[in-house]
Amino acid sequence: MVNSRYEYTQAMMGTTVSLMLFEPNDFVVQLVFKTINQLEDRLTVNRPISEVMLINNAAGKHPVRVSHAVYSLIEQACKISLMPNSCFNVAIGPLVKLWKIGFNGHQVPNSDQIVNKRSLIDPNDIQLDAKSCSVFLKKEGMEIDLGAIAKGYIADVIKEVLRQNDIHQAIINLGGNVLTVGESPIDSQGYWHIGLKKPFSSIQNELVGLIKVKNKSIVTSGIYERYFIQNHHLYHHILDSKTGYPLDNELESVTVISDTSLEGDIYSTLLYGFGSIKGCEYLKKHRNLSGIFLLKNKTIKLVNPDNFAFQLLNETYQIK
């Protein structure tokens, strides 16, 4: 049984990124953080220059050629955005910047502002050209925002970097996107133990339970991650393209257990928008994905639990 752990952290991507290895390897650690930096430089919308910002700055003017990796990611995001009743929307950027939830200057916009921005968030107005690897936003003022899936994509790339360098046991944590590599050397059954946070807890890092997995990704979308309260009403960061306001349903969070972190990013957002009933039905048809739904009434729904184990730690919640 291996007990030595080597944890490396850096402030990146607006969060704390950590890598846990079980043997010291400075070359791999430097390579991992360098790769994350390079990918963030391509994908971010929080800096003046990136491949995505080049697309946004050319909205309504001309197509922009991008790298194959960025084009492929935008293409996948568009497909998910165009699914029926999808609350995932790669074109949501103008609405995100209007609300500024999780950033300085958050506000409840007036109805005219919301109507104006909603006219700029239709994913049908994104024109893709696979031959030239180019992206064109048809209306001036449109903005692609890959924030909902960038972490997942980057985590999967880092897993491949580790594999190529013969690292087969590790944990990658990109501020909530947790990707486990192989089986854990510190558990007799090979499970990694990943904490599921209790929403809105006044106690730092208080957990609802432990999720136990092998070689899986764990991604949570919840209303407690970024929000503000105004006039006794909570406004969270998961926005509904149809209304322009935060989604309002019975869920506190959705956690997706999947093979890749990109899937986790996509489906945690998608399933939150579906709600617990439709979300559970969707997962039952997609057995490669598993889900944990935390409801506001303090019940928990576990779907497809053959891909993970769950240990409840908090008595205020009950498993349905």
N, C-alpha and C positions, 0 to 999 in steps of 0.2 A: 504493500500500500504506500503510495507516494503522499507525503505530507507537505513538502516544500512548495510554497506558492510565491509567484513573483508578479506583483500587480503594478502596472504602469498607467498613469493618468495624465491627461492634458486637457486644458480648457480649449475646446474647439466647437465649431458648429453651433454656437450659442448654448452649449451645455458642457458637461464633463464627460469626456470619452475615456473609457478604461479598457485595458487588455490584461487578462490574467493568464499567465503561462505557468508551466510546472517544471521548467528548466530555464536558467538564464540564457538569453539570446539577444544581445544588444543590437546585432545586425537586423534581426527580424523586427524588433521593436521600432527602430528608427525607420525601417522600410514601411511598416504599418502606418505610422503617424505621417510620414511623408506622402504616402498614397492618399490618405484621408484629406490632407491639405490640398493636394492636386485635384481631387474630385470635387471638393467643396468649391474650389476656384472656378470650376466649370459650371456647377449647378446652382450656385447661390443666387438669390434675388436681393440679398441684403448688402451687396456691394455694388459700386457703379459699373464694374466691368466683370462679366462672365459670359459664357456662351449663351446662357438663358437670357441674360440682360441684353445681349446683342439682338436677340429675337424680339424682346419686348420693346426695345428702343426703335425697332424698324416696323412696329405695328402700323398697318394701314399704308405702308410705303413700298416695301419690297421683301422678298424671301431672303432668309439668311441660311447659309450653309454652316452646318455644325459637324462635330465629330460623330463617327458612327455610334459610339456609346451613348452620347446625349440624344441623338436622333432616335435610337432604339428605345430609350427610356421614355421619351415624349410620346412615341408611337404606342407603347403599352399603356401609358397613362390616358391617352385619348380613347383607346378601346374601352377601358373601364369607365371613363367619363360618359361614354355614349350608350352604356347599358341602360335598359329601361329602369326608371326610378332610382338611378344611381345617385347617391349623395356625394360620391367622389367626383371632383371636378377640377381638372388640371388648369382650367381657365379662370379659376376663382380669384386670382390675384387682385383685381381692382376692388373686390368686396372685402378681402382680407385687409388691404391697406386703408380702406374706409373705416373699418371698425377698430383696427390697431389693438386687438385683444392680445395681451401678452407683451405689448410694447408700450412705451411712453405715449401718452396722449389718447388712450382708449376713450371711446365715446359711444353713445347711442345715436346713430345718424337719424336725420329726419327722413320722412317717406320719399321726398323728392330725390334726395341723395341716393337712396337705395334703388329707386326705379332707374335712375341714371346709370348706376354701376351694373345693375342686372342686365342692361342692354349690351354690356361688354363681356359677359361671362359665358357665352354660348360656345361649347366645345366644337359645334358644327362649323364655327368660323375659324377653325385652325386648319390650314391647308398643308398637307404633308406631301413631299415628293421624294420617294425612296431612291430614285435614280441619282438625284443630285444631293441627297442627304440634307434637304433644305426644309425649313419651316417658315410659314407665312401666316401672320395674324391679320385677318382681313380688315379689321376695324382699328383705327387709331385709338389708343387708350387701352387696348386689350393687354393683358399680361398673363403669361404662363407662370404658375407657381408650383415647383416640384417639391416644396417643403414637406408634403404629406408622404412622399415616397423616397426622398433622397437618402435618408438614413438607412432605409432597408436595402436600397441598391448598394450603398457604400459598404454596409456590413457584409453583404454577400461577396463583394469584391475582396474584402479583407480576409474572409474565410478561404478564398481561393489562393490568396497570397500566402497564407499560413500553410495550406496544403502543399503548395509548390516548394515550400522551404521545410518540408518534413515535420511540421507541427500538427499533430493529430489530436491534441487535447488542449482546449483553451476555452475562454469565455470572452466574447466581444460585447461591450455594452456602450452603445451610442446614445446615452441619455434616455434610456427607456426601451430602445430596441436591443434586446438581448439575444445573442446568437451563440449557441453552444456548439462546440466542435468536438465530435467523437463522444466517448463516454468519460464520466468523471473518475479520476484516479483516487478520489478521497471518499467515495461512497462504495460500500461493499457490493451493491447491485449496479453500480455504474451510472446512477442518476445524478444529474445536476439539480440543485435545489434553488429555485428562483422565487424571490418574494413577490407576492401580489399586494400592492399597497392598498390600504384602506382609504377610500376617497374622503377628502375634507377633514382628515384627522388633525387634531390639535397636537398630537404627539408625532414628532418627526420619525419618518420611516416605520410607522405602525403598520402591521400587515394584517390582511384578511386571511391569508393562507400561504402555503408553499406549493409551487408548481414543480413537479418532478419530471424531467425529460432527459432524453438521450439524443444528441445530435439534431436538435430542433431549434427553431426560432420562436421567440415569445415577444409579441408586440401588443401593447395596450393602447386603446384610444378611450379617453375619458373626459368628462366635463369638468373634472377637478384639476386638470393639468394647467390650463390657462383660462382665466375668467376674471370678471370684475362684477361687483354688486352696485346697483344704482337704484334708488327708491325701493329697496327691499327685494329687487328682482335680480336673479343671477343671469349673466350673459357669458356664455362660454364660447370657445373658439371653433367648434364644429358647426359651420354655417350651412344653411339650406339654400341651395341655388334657386329654388322655386319661390321662396319668400324673401330672401335676402337677410333673414334673421337667424340666430342660432336655432338648431334643431331642438324641438321640445318633445321628448318621449319619456318612457318609464325607466330608461337606463342611466346608471352612473358611469359604467364603463363596459367595454368589450375587449377581451383578450383573445388573440388568435395564436394558436400553436400550429406551426407549419414547417415545411422543409426549408423554405427560404425566407429571409427577412423582408424581401420585397413583397412577397405574398402576404406576409403579416401586416405590413403597412397598408396595402391595398384593401384587404378584407376586414381589418379592424375598423377602418373608416366606413366601408360599404355596409358592414353588418350593423354598426351603430345606427346608420341611417335607416336600415330595414326595421329596427326594433326587435325585441326579443322573440316574438312569435314567428315572424317571417324569417328572421335571422337563423333561428333554430331549424326551420324547415329547409332553408338553403344549405346549411351545413350537413344535414342528414343526407342530402343528395351529393355532397362532395366530401367523401370519407377521408380524403387526404388532408383535410383541414379539421382542426378541433377548436372549440370555443368555450370561453368562460364568460357568462353574462352576469354582471352585478346590477341588480335592480334597486331602484330607490326605496322599495319596500323591504330592503335588506334580505332578499332571497337571492340565491345563486343558482344559475342553470349551467350544468356541465354537458357539453355536446361532443360526441365521439371521443369518450374518455379512454379509448384503447391506445391513443397516441401520447398519453400523459397520465400522471397520477396527481391527485390534489389532496393536500392535508389542510383542513380547516383549522385556523388558529384563533378566530375571533367569534365570540359567542353572540354578538349582535347580529350575525348573519346566519341564515339557515340554507342548507342545500336542498333544492326542490327535487 
